[in-house]
């Protein structure tokens, strides 16, 4: 059964919220389909805040980044793939996403993608320690 795009996005969003919560963060998803970060999390003292961008894919596919890299924001990016079986996550910094982005051009239109060979690497795989503990 093929999942709708909205459902796929929701699975990844709430999976990331779950994982961050297990790390002790107080987590709030932001408004869906709004520009900006997808998750705001704060530590138990309410003094440290992080913003997380979530990208969800059903398989190990390229991550679409849009027609420019200006929309890459937040403190962390979490790519969730393989959601139909066992979710796998990759935790990156926005600067890494920008550096690793692949620029494509077709019919005069520019688009950016994050290729699996760039993000599906050991340094980012299940690297929740990069975000740290919300305790």
WOGIJO-V431947 format. One record per residue. N is the residue number from 1. D_CENTER is the distance of its C-alpha to the mean C-alpha in whole Angstrom. Layout:
n=N d_center=D_CENTER
n=N d_center=D_CENTER
//
This chain:
n=1 d_center=24
n=2 d_center=21
n=3 d_center=19
n=4 d_center=18
n=5 d_center=15
n=6 d_center=15
n=7 d_center=15
n=8 d_center=13
n=9 d_center=10
n=10 d_center=12
n=11 d_center=12
n=12 d_center=8
n=13 d_center=8
n=14 d_center=12
n=15 d_center=11
n=16 d_center=8
n=17 d_center=11
n=18 d_center=14
n=19 d_center=12
n=20 d_center=12
n=21 d_center=16
n=22 d_center=17
n=23 d_center=17
n=24 d_center=19
n=25 d_center=17
n=26 d_center=18
n=27 d_center=15
n=28 d_center=15
n=29 d_center=13
n=30 d_center=14
n=31 d_center=15
n=32 d_center=14
n=33 d_center=14
n=34 d_center=15
n=35 d_center=14
n=36 d_center=12
n=37 d_center=9
n=38 d_center=8
n=39 d_center=10
n=40 d_center=13
n=41 d_center=14
n=42 d_center=17
n=43 d_center=19
n=44 d_center=23
n=45 d_center=25
n=46 d_center=23
n=47 d_center=23
n=48 d_center=20
n=49 d_center=17
n=50 d_center=13
n=51 d_center=11
n=52 d_center=7
n=53 d_center=5
n=54 d_center=3
n=55 d_center=4
n=56 d_center=7
n=57 d_center=10
n=58 d_center=13
n=59 d_center=14
n=60 d_center=14
n=61 d_center=13
n=62 d_center=13
n=63 d_center=9
n=64 d_center=11
n=65 d_center=11
n=66 d_center=14
n=67 d_center=18
n=68 d_center=17
n=69 d_center=15
n=70 d_center=16
n=71 d_center=13
n=72 d_center=10
n=73 d_center=11
n=74 d_center=10
n=75 d_center=11
n=76 d_center=7
n=77 d_center=4
n=78 d_center=3
n=79 d_center=4
n=80 d_center=7
n=81 d_center=10
n=82 d_center=13
n=83 d_center=13
n=84 d_center=17
n=85 d_center=18
n=86 d_center=16
n=87 d_center=13
n=88 d_center=11
n=89 d_center=8
n=90 d_center=8
n=91 d_center=7
n=92 d_center=8
n=93 d_center=10
n=94 d_center=10
n=95 d_center=13
n=96 d_center=12
n=97 d_center=10
n=98 d_center=13
n=99 d_center=16
n=100 d_center=14
n=101 d_center=14
n=102 d_center=17
n=103 d_center=19
n=104 d_center=21
n=105 d_center=24
n=106 d_center=26
n=107 d_center=29
n=108 d_center=28
n=109 d_center=25
n=110 d_center=22
n=111 d_center=18
n=112 d_center=15
n=113 d_center=13
n=114 d_center=11
n=115 d_center=14
n=116 d_center=13
n=117 d_center=16
n=118 d_center=14
n=119 d_center=11
n=120 d_center=13
n=121 d_center=15
n=122 d_center=16
n=123 d_center=15
n=124 d_center=11
n=125 d_center=12
n=126 d_center=12
n=127 d_center=12
n=128 d_center=12
n=129 d_center=15
n=130 d_center=13
n=131 d_center=12
n=132 d_center=16
n=133 d_center=18
n=134 d_center=18
n=135 d_center=22
//
